[in-house]
Amino acid sequence: LPVEQKSQRKLKFAFLSVLDHEFWYAVRRGAIYAQKELNDKNVTVDYFGFDGGDAAGPKLVNKMKECIKDGYDGIVIPP
């Protein structure tokens, strides 16, 4: 169930995902839902999608490093 209580402090999450299969487009819809649901709870969810292929892995890793540097509270990545 969606959280009801507002966060005491501003939280910032990054959601990184490839977009090379219909499954990942459904995952993206869930991330966008989380953005809307958590926005008024003092939580930001930033979604970053990447085209599939050989370049997806390095791009995803570079973005993850960037998010760590930018101080995100959490990073969601595909297994």
FENZI-V557887 format. One record per pair of residues at least 6 apart in sequence whose C-alpha atoms are under 8 Angstrom apart, sorted by sequence separation. I is the first residue (numbers start at 0). GAP is how many residues later the second one is. If there is no record, write none. Layout:
i | gap
I | GAP
I | GAP
//
This chain:
i | gap
17 | 6
18 | 6
37 | 6
38 | 6
49 | 6
16 | 7
37 | 7
66 | 8
34 | 9
49 | 9
34 | 10
49 | 10
16 | 11
33 | 11
34 | 11
63 | 11
30 | 14
31 | 15
14 | 16
30 | 16
27 | 19
27 | 21
12 | 30
14 | 30
16 | 30
18 | 30
10 | 31
11 | 31
12 | 31
13 | 31
14 | 31
15 | 31
16 | 31
17 | 31
18 | 31
19 | 31
9 | 32
10 | 32
11 | 32
12 | 32
13 | 32
14 | 32
15 | 32
16 | 32
17 | 32
18 | 32
19 | 32
8 | 33
9 | 33
10 | 33
11 | 33
12 | 33
13 | 33
14 | 33
15 | 33
16 | 33
17 | 33
18 | 33
19 | 33
5 | 34
6 | 34
7 | 34
9 | 34
11 | 34
13 | 34
15 | 34
17 | 34
1 | 35
2 | 35
5 | 35
6 | 35
4 | 36
5 | 36
6 | 36
3 | 37
17 | 38
16 | 43
15 | 44
15 | 47
15 | 48
13 | 53
13 | 58
12 | 59
15 | 59
11 | 60
12 | 60
13 | 60
14 | 60
15 | 60
16 | 60
17 | 60
10 | 61
11 | 61
12 | 61
13 | 61
14 | 61
15 | 61
16 | 61
10 | 62
11 | 62
12 | 62
13 | 62
14 | 62
15 | 62
12 | 63
//
